[in-house]
Amino acid sequence: MVNALRSVFSLLLGAGFMALGVGLLGLLLPIRMGQEGVAPQIAGYVMSAYYAGFVAGSFMAQRIIGRVGHIRAFAAFAAVLTASVMVHALVFNIPVWGLMRAAVGFCMAGLYAVIESWLNVRSPNELRGRVLSMYTLTIYIASGIGQLAINIDPNIHQNAGLQLFCLGALLTSLSLVPVVMTRVAGPELGNIKTMSLAGLYKASPLGTVATAGAGLMSGSLYALGAVYGTQIELSIFENSVFMGAPIIGGFLLQWPIGRLSDKFDRRTVLFGVLMATVGAAVLLGAFAFAEGNFLLLATANLLLGGFLATIYPTAVAHAFDYIDRSQMVAANSGMLLAWAVGATAGPLIASSFMAIGPAGLFVFIASVAVTLAVYTRWRMSRRAAKPADEQSKFVPVPSTSAIAGALDPRADPLPEFYYEDEDPGDR
């Protein structure tokens, strides 16, 4: 374990800096828009642009990396990401912010692809699961700290968050240092294909639909949760804790729910998680009309974030129960696309629900969860459950890039690793 950590430490450090900066930005933007009186519907469009850019980056990143090499691609993505963060500080203009938010999503898709391809080539087959776990843990911890970092400058209303935008840009630029110092080139990414959504649905209807539904709900919560907090007049500190709580919940609930899904019919566990999601969302909607219940509010959001975080990997694990091992990397790539499309649409739809008030966000999440729960029960009547000993193992795979699927110990490793045609100094 120590050797595995030592071999990928620089890459995890780079990923951590990235997640810190982007986590900070993801909370700062909706709070800043709320202070400027931007309507939730407009804020939803701006925040959803991240996922739209992420979808575009998922399609184009592999081509860019293959053309210029991993280090050059990473440097370019990180530079554009840092510049995009700084533009937010220089200009308060909603269309410009939407474009910059899309640029951040595009660059993050590329940065994740580079880091995960390096993690893959650094990870022997027997250590892929541990490396994936360390990577997922790094993303969770850094994202949570990034949310709390907004408290470094609580006077956002006075200086328009300038110091925090600068801090975000500083953190994203620092991600360059440990990553470009790596001495191992990445694998050829042309081997990673995406299974079509039609093919995925044919193999696992529930896995595909649940993945898209997870994107709808998670994208809405993380894009508009801070808008909800601003509307119910949470302080900056309270809002940071409120939005950091679901990240902590996601980390805490992954393994216990994952173990349950390995021991019992995975669809039954998924149904239970969806109903628990409904309960947490209803509580949060009700708290929008109450005062003095911040601890309960944060606890409910911790539970909601925890349940939402387990839907995607549970859906992937269910789909893998019916997909050949050799197709799992391609299937994971396709399911990530379904998740990202859902995450793009979620804030757009949820922001319309918020026209009725801040509780509309959780009305939307509860509605999606109920719909998915009904669909899950229907699918349980259409296909017999697999015995627990024939199910694939639950793995907390992150929704980052297609290459993360190659780290999944359930899948066959990529068939070829070789150095690209680069100068030795560019490796």
N, C-alpha and C positions, 0 to 999 in steps of 0.2 A: 504493500500500500504506500509506504514512504517513497519507494523508488518510482512508483507510478505518479505520485504527486510531484516529485522532484522533476520528472521528465516533462511535465506539462505546466509547471508553475508559471512560467513567463506568459504562456498563452492564457491561463486562467486570470492572471493579473491584468492583462490587456482587456479581457472580457469584462472583468470587474469594473475597471475605469469607464468603459463604455456604458455599462448598465447604470453606474452611479450618475453619470452626466445625463443620460436620457431619462432615467427615473426622476431626477430633479426637474428636468424640463417638462415632463409629462404632468407634474403637479403645478408647476409655476404658471403654465399657459392658461389653464382654465380659471385659476384664481385671479390672474391678471385680467382676463376677459370679464370675469364676474365683477371685478372692481370698476371696470369701465362701462358696466351696464350692457354688455353684449347679451343678446337674447340666447337662451339655451339652444334653440334651433340652429342659430348661426355658430355657436360654440361647438355644437355637434358636428357640423360640416368641417370645421377646422380640425378638430381632433380626429375625425374619421379619415382625414387625408393621410395620416400616418400609415394606416393600414392599406390604403389604396397604393401609396408609394411602395409599401412592403410587398404587395402582390406584384407590382411591376418589377421591383428589384429581384424577386424570386425567379422571374422568367429570364432576366437579363444578366444577373450577376455572374452566373457560370460562364456565359459567353465572354464577358469582360475579363474575368480572371484568366480564362484560357488564352485570351489574346495577348495580355500584357504581363501575365505572371502574378503570383500571389502577393509578393511584397509591394510591387508597384500598384496593384489594384487596392491593397489595403491602405496604402498611403493616400491614394486618390479619394477613396471613400471616406477616410477619416478627415481629410482636409475639407471636403465638401460638407461633411457633417458639422465640423466645427464652424465653418463659415455660415451655415444655415442657422445654427444656434445664435450666432452673433447678430445676424440680420434681425432676429426677433427683438434684440435689445435696441437696435438702431431705428427701427420703423415699427410703429403701431398701426398696422393696416391689415384688415381682415383678409382680403384676397392674397396679400403678400404672405401673411402668416400661414394661410392654407397651403400655398406653394412650398414654403419652407418646411412645413410639417410633412408634406409628401416627400420632399427631398430627404428629410431625416429618416423616414420609413424606408425609402429606396436604399440609402446608404447603410442602414442597419441590416437589411437583408444581405447586402454584399459583405459587410464586416463579419456577420455571423457565419456566412459561407466560408470565408477565408479561415477564420479561427477554427471552425469545426473540421475543415479538411485537414488542417495541421494536427489537431487533436487526434484525428483518425489515423494519420500516418505515424504518430507518436505512440499509438496504443496497440500493444499486442492483443491478439484475439482474446486471450484469457483475462485481460484487464479492461476490455472495452466497457463493461458494465460499471466498474468502479470509476473510470474516467468520466463516463456520462453522468454518474451521480455527483461527482465533485463539480462538474461543469454546471449542472442544474442547481446545486447548492450555491455556487458562486453567483449565479444570476439572481437567485432569490434574495440572498443577503445583500448584494450590492443594490438591487432595485429598492429594497426596503430602506436602506441607509440613504439612498438618493432622495426618497420621499421626505425623510426627516431632516435632510440637509437644508430644506427651505427655511428652517428656523434660525439659520446662521444670520439671516437678515430679515427680521420680522417687519421692517418698515417698508414693505413693498409699495404701499399707497403713496409714500413720499418720494421714493426714487425710482418708481416704475420697475423695480426688480432688476436694475442694472447690474448690481453686484452678483446676483444669483445667475443671471445669464452669462456673465463673465466666468463664474465658477463652473457652470455647466460646460462652457466651451473649453476651459482649462482641463477639465476631467476627460472630455472626449479626445482632446489632442494628446493627453498623456498616454492614452491607450496605444498610441503609435510606438512608444519607446520599447516596452517589453516584447511586443510582437515582431517588430522589424529586426530585432536582435536575434531572433531564432535562426538556427543554422540548418534547418531541415526544410526542404521544399515540399509543397503539398502534392497530393495525388492528382492525376488527370480527372477533371470533373465531368468529362464527356460521358463517363460510364453511368452517371446517375440520371435515370429517366423518371418521368412522372407518369404514374398510372392514371388513365383518364377517369373522370368522375363517374362516367357511365360504367366503366369496368369495376370501379370500387363499389358502386351501388349494387351491381350484380353480385359481387362476392359477399358484401356485407351491407345491406340496406340500412340497418340500425347504426352501424359504426359510422357510415358516411353522413347520415342525417344528424346524429348526435354530435359529430365533430363540427359541422356547420352551426348547429345550435349553440355549442359551447363558444364559438367565435362571436355569435350574436350577443350572448350575455356578457362574456368577459370583455369584449370590446366596448360595450356600453358602460359597464361599471368603471373601467379604468379611464375611459375618455370623459365621462360625465359625472363620476362620483364626486370630484372636487367642486363641480358646478352645483351639485346638490348641497354639498357642505356650505358653500358660499351663500346659497339661497336661504338656508335655515340658520344663517348667521353664526357659523362656527368661526372661532378665531383661527389665525394662521397655524398655530400650534395644534389646535384640535383637528383642523383639517388634515394636517400632515400625519397625525396619529390615525385618524379615520381612514386615510388612504394607504397608510402603511400596514394597517391591521389585516386587510385581505391577503397581502403578500405573505405575512407571517402565517396566516391561516392556511394558505396554499402549501407552505412548507411543512406545517405540522400535520396536516391531514392526508398528505400523499400516501405515506407508508401504511397507516392503519386501514384506510379504505382500499388501498391496493392489495393488502393481504386478504381482506375479506373477499375481494373479487377473484382471488386465486383459489379460495376455498369453496365458494358457492357459485351458483349460476350468475355469471357476470351481469346479465340483464336485470336480475333481481336487485343486485347491488346498485346498478345504474338507476333503476327506478327509485330506490330508496334515497339515493343522493339527490335526484331531481325533486322529489317531494320535500326533502330537507331544504333544498334551495328555495322552493316556494315559501316554506315557513320563514326562513331568514329574510327573504325579500318582503314578505308581508309585514314582518316586524319593523323593518327599516322604513317602509312606507308609512306605517302608523306613527313611528317616532318623528316623522316630519311635522306632525301637528302637536308634539309634546315639547316640554322644556325641562331642562335640568336632568336629562337622562343620557349624558354623553357616554358614560361607562357602558351602559346597555347598548347604546348606538354603536360604539366601537366594537363591542363583543359580537353584536349581530353581523357587522360587516366582516369581522374576522371569520365568522362561520360561513358567511356567504362566499367570501373569497376562497376559503378552504374547499367548499363543495364545488365551486366552479372550476377550481384548479384541477380537480380529479376527474372531471367529465371528459376532457380531451384524452388523457392517457388511458382512461378506462375504455373509451370508444376505440382507440387505436388497438388496445389489447384484445377487445372483442373482435375487431376486424381481422387481426392476425390469427385468430382461432380458425379462420376459414381461408387464409391466404398462404400459398406456398412460401417457404422460407426464402427462396431465391427471389421472390417478388416483394419482399417486405420493405426494402429501401425505397423502391418505386412507389409502393402503396403509401408509405409514410409521407413521401413528397406530395402525393395527391391529396392526402388528408390534411396536410398543412395548408395546401391551397384552399381547400374547402373551409378550413378554420379562418384563414385570412380574409376570404370573401365575406364570410359571416361577420367577422370583426369590423370590416369596412361598412357593411350595411347596418350593423347594430346601432352605432351612435346616431346615424341619420334617422332611423325609425324612432329610437328612444327619445331623441330630442323633441320629436313631435308630440310624444306622450307627455313630455314635461311642460307642454303648453297649459295643461290643466293644473300644474303646480309641481314642486320638487318631487313629490311622491310618485309622479308619473314614471320616473326612471325605474322604480322597483315594481310598478304595475307592469311595465313592459317585460322586465326580467322574469317576474312570476308567470306572466302569460306564456312566454317562450318555454319556461320549465314545465308548466302544466301540459302544453302541447307535446313536448318531447316525452313526458311521462306517459301520456295516452298512447303515443306512437310506440313507445317501448312495450307497453302491455299488449298492444296489438301484434307486434312482432313476436312476442313470446308465444302467442297462439298459432303463429305460422311456421315456426321451426322449433324442433325439440332442442332442449339444452344439451350442450356437450358435457360429458363427465368432467369433474374438476381436474382429474389427472390427465386429461387430454387438452386442457386449455393451455394457451401460451401464458407465460409469466407476466405479471404486471411490471412495467418499467416506467418510471416517471420521466418520459421523454419530453423535452421542452418544445414549445411551438416557436422555434427560431428559424431554422433553415432545413433544406432537404438533406444536407450532409449529416445532420444530427441523427438521422435514421440509420446511417452507416455505423454509428457508434453503438447502436442498439444491439445487445448481445443475442437477441432473438433472431436477428437477420444474418444472412451470409455476409462476410466482409466484402468490400469492393474487390473485384477480381484483379485489378492491376494497380500498382503504385510505382511511379517512376518520376525521376526528375524531369521537369520541363526543360525546353531548350532555352535556358537562361545563362547569363554569365555567372560564373561561380560566385562573384561578389554580390549578386542580386538574390542569392538564396538565403 
